[in-house]
Amino acid sequence: MTPWDGVHEFVHVVEIGSFTRAADVLGVSKSFISKQVTDLENRLGVRLLQRTTRQVSLTPEGEVFYRHCREMADAFTRAQGQVSEMQEKPTGLLRIALNNTYGVEFMATSVAEFASTYDKLTVEVVTSLTDSDLVGDSYDVIIRYGQQEDSSLYARPIGHQSFCLCATPAYFKKHGRPKNLADLKEHNCLTNRTGYWQFNSAGGTMKVRVNGTWKCDDGSGILAAARCGLGLAQLPVVFVRKELRTGQLVALDEDWTFYDRDVWVVYGHKQNLSLKVQLLLNFLTQRFEKMQQRPQRFVLPAEWQDFE
């Protein structure tokens, strides 16, 4: 039993003026209605209704209680309407966490394009060099990359982020181009502090240890070193698209040189997903579908050139 038991029945009896007709409207028996109201009165310790064989009327205490119940019922109806409206058109705040290791320009641009469609939606984007805590930090969604290990959360794959090997033309002229993975030991590889690169393989992903004189956990730092001709870098194609288009960097385009890292939208609930999250998931999935084919010899297609 809850404090709300009997309230719904009580309001109907008052507004219809009859236990019998209230029972007909609610689709229950008259005895059920009578018991619910009597139990409510017993819990409150007051008589709410005066009952006669011909009519039902409110006691003074009943009038006060009914007025408040009516206000709550109206508030519930308004809340129900607002929730229904939110499921027709997204409104309110949408909090999104993005990993900033390789910049956020492409993903932030995609989210901004999504937000521009819905004028009632407020978007808050938080960036970090580490993966954020969905529940602890109260995010609606988090964009994550690679293998997902937290089985308590739901994640939808929306595409992949393609990494390439690239360097300046001057670097390749001086040191040559690697022909295979074994050749990487002859190159100055610009990496994060782990010193590992990953590549596509028949079995999924191959992890390769490489060596170099520059280590940085921020992709911008690796890109800066690559632009200076310091060595060979493994970076997302969308992250270096300007340098590839202008020729400041040149990318290898053999199949063995690529690593395709999965991109996931992580969220907390599978059932009754809010409209704003559903629409964002669908939008990003469609956006990544346009980006999955690697541009031949890195002549970037129009979709890629939109993100300046």
C-alpha positions, 0 to 999 in steps of 0.5 A, a space after each residue: 500500500 502507498 500513500 497514493 492508493 485510493 486518491 484516483 478513486 476518491 477524485 473520480 467519486 467526487 467529480 462524478 458524484 457517485 460510487 456506482 458511476 465512478 466504478 463504471 468509468 474506471 472499469 472496476 466494481 463498486 465495492 472496490 471503489 468503496 474499499 479504496 476510499 475507506 482505506 484512504 480515509 482510515 490512513 488520513 484519520 478523517 472522513 472525506 465524504 458524506 454518504 447517503 443512499 441518494 448522494 455523496 458530498 464532501 466534508 470540510 476536510 474532504 474539500 481541502 483534500 480534494 482541492 490539493 488532489 485536483 492540483 496534483 492531478 492537473 500537474 500530472 496531466 501537464 507533466 504527461 503532456 510535456 513528456 509526450 511532447 519531448 518524445 515528439 520533438 527533442 527538448 531540454 539538455 543533452 550532455 555529451 562527452 568526447 575524447 580529445 586525444 585526437 581533437 574533437 573537430 569532426 565529432 563536435 561538428 557532427 554534433 553541432 550539425 545535429 543540434 542545429 536541427 532542433 531549436 529547443 535542444 541545448 547541447 553541452 559538450 565536454 572534452 577530456 583526454 581520458 574516457 569520462 564516467 557516463 553515470 558518475 558525471 551524468 552524461 546522456 551519451 559518451 563517444 568512445 573508441 576501440 574495444 568496450 569493456 564496461 558490460 554494465 553500459 549499452 554501446 552502439 557501434 556507429 562506424 570506425 575511425 581510420 588511422 594512416 601512417 604519414 610523414 612529410 615529403 622531406 622525411 620520406 625522401 630522406 628515409 624512404 617509405 616502409 614496405 611492411 611492418 618489419 621496415 618500421 624498425 628503420 624509422 623514427 616512429 612518433 607515438 604515445 607513451 606506450 610505444 605501440 601502434 595497432 594495425 588491421 589484420 586477418 585476426 582483427 587487430 595487430 599490436 606492434 611495438 615501435 621505437 622513436 625519439 618523440 612520445 606524446 599522449 596528445 594527438 596534437 603533439 604527435 601531429 606537430 612533430 610530424 609536421 616538423 619532419 621529425 618522423 613517421 606518425 600514425 594518426 586518424 585521417 580526419 585529424 590530418 586531412 588538411 595536411 594531406 590535402 595541402 601536401 604538408 604530409 603524405 600518407 601511405 595507402 597500402 592496406 597494411 598501413 591502416 588501423 580502423 578503430 571502432 567508434 561507439 556511442 555509449 549510453 546508460 539505458 536500452 529501454 525507453 531511450 529518450 528521443 534526443 538520444 535516439 535521434 543523435 544515435 541515428 544521426 551519427 550512424 548515418 554520418 559515419 556511413 558516409 565516411 567509411 570508404 577511405 579516399 583513394 590516394 587521399 584525394 578527399 571527397 566533398 563530405 570530408 572537406 566540409 569539416 574545415 
